[in-house]
């Protein structure tokens, strides 16, 4: 298996950047588009456990749209072959002084494009 095929990695980096832009602008249609619309899709959030796209969709639509700006650091995107990738990043928000957020995503390629199939967000005290 080839790791980090340049053109595949570029595709995932573009999808990740699109997701990040949608996240900080609360572009719910794009956020929903980029998660796989399936009951197997999981998102563990900072305060919620969401199983299946129906629960993820309900969360996205009810989430407040203020205080979403953040700064990313230590982003690592790795592709495995042509159809699977992971994206991991840390994030800081002005509203989270002394804390750091961590985000992990598993991306898979489907006929409709790259989609998140699993995600985990957590916040810890920054050391």
C-alpha positions in Angstrom: 0.0 0.0 0.0 1.3 3.4 -0.9 1.2 6.1 1.8 0.8 9.8 0.9 0.4 9.6 -2.9 0.8 13.3 -3.7 -2.4 13.7 -5.8 -4.5 11.8 -3.3 -3.1 13.7 -0.4 -3.9 17.0 -2.3 -7.5 15.9 -2.7 -7.9 15.1 1.0 -6.2 18.4 2.0 -8.7 20.2 -0.2 -11.6 18.4 1.4 -10.3 19.1 4.8 -9.8 22.8 4.1 -13.4 22.9 2.7 -14.6 21.3 5.9 -12.7 23.7 8.1 -14.1 26.7 6.2 -17.6 25.3 6.5 -17.1 24.7 10.2 -16.0 28.2 11.1 -18.7 29.8 9.0 -21.4 27.3 10.1 -22.1 26.3 6.5 -24.4 23.4 7.6 -25.1 22.1 4.1 -21.4 21.7 3.4 -20.8 20.2 6.8 -23.5 17.7 6.2 -22.3 17.0 2.7 -18.8 16.2 3.9 -19.9 13.6 6.4 -21.0 10.2 4.9 -24.7 10.0 5.0 -25.0 6.6 6.6 -26.0 5.0 9.9 -22.4 3.8 10.3 -21.0 7.3 10.5 -19.9 8.3 14.0 -19.0 11.7 15.5 -17.8 11.9 19.1 -17.9 15.6 20.1 -16.7 17.5 23.0 -20.0 17.0 24.8 -22.0 14.6 22.6 -21.9 11.1 21.1 -23.5 10.9 17.7 -24.3 7.7 16.0 -25.4 7.9 12.4 -25.9 10.8 10.1 -29.4 11.5 11.4 -28.0 12.4 14.9 -25.0 14.3 13.3 -27.4 16.3 11.1 -29.7 17.2 14.1 -26.6 18.3 16.1 -25.3 20.5 13.2 -28.7 22.1 12.7 -29.1 23.0 16.4 -25.6 24.1 17.1 -25.1 27.8 17.9 -23.3 29.7 15.1 -21.2 32.0 17.3 -17.7 31.6 18.6 -16.7 29.1 15.9 -13.4 30.8 14.9 -10.3 28.8 15.7 -6.7 28.5 14.9 -5.3 25.1 13.8 -1.9 23.7 14.6 0.0 20.5 14.1 -2.4 19.3 11.3 -1.4 15.9 10.0 -3.1 14.4 7.0 -2.1 10.9 5.9 -3.5 8.9 3.0 -3.4 5.2 2.7 -3.7 4.0 -0.8 -6.2 5.9 -2.9 -9.4 5.6 -0.9 -8.7 6.1 2.8 -7.1 8.9 4.9 -6.8 10.3 8.4 -6.8 14.0 9.4 -5.7 15.0 12.8 -5.3 18.6 14.1 -5.2 20.6 17.3 -7.2 23.8 17.6 -7.3 26.9 19.8 -10.2 29.3 20.4 -10.2 32.6 22.2 -13.1 31.3 24.3 -11.0 28.3 25.5 -8.1 30.0 27.3 -5.7 27.4 28.8 -7.2 24.6 26.8 -6.5 22.9 23.4 -9.0 21.1 21.2 -8.1 17.9 19.3 -9.9 16.7 16.2 -9.4 13.3 14.5 -11.2 12.3 11.3 -11.2 9.2 9.1 -12.0 10.0 5.5 -13.0 7.5 2.8 -13.4 8.0 -0.9 -16.9 7.2 -2.3 -18.4 7.8 -5.8 -19.6 11.2 -4.6 -16.1 12.1 -3.3 -14.2 12.2 0.0 -16.4 11.9 3.1 -15.7 11.7 6.9 -16.8 8.4 8.2 -15.6 8.8 11.8 -14.7 11.9 13.8 -13.6 12.6 17.4 -13.3 16.0 19.0 -12.1 16.6 22.5 -10.8 19.5 24.6 -8.1 19.2 27.3 -6.1 21.5 29.5 -3.1 22.8 27.6 0.3 21.9 29.1 
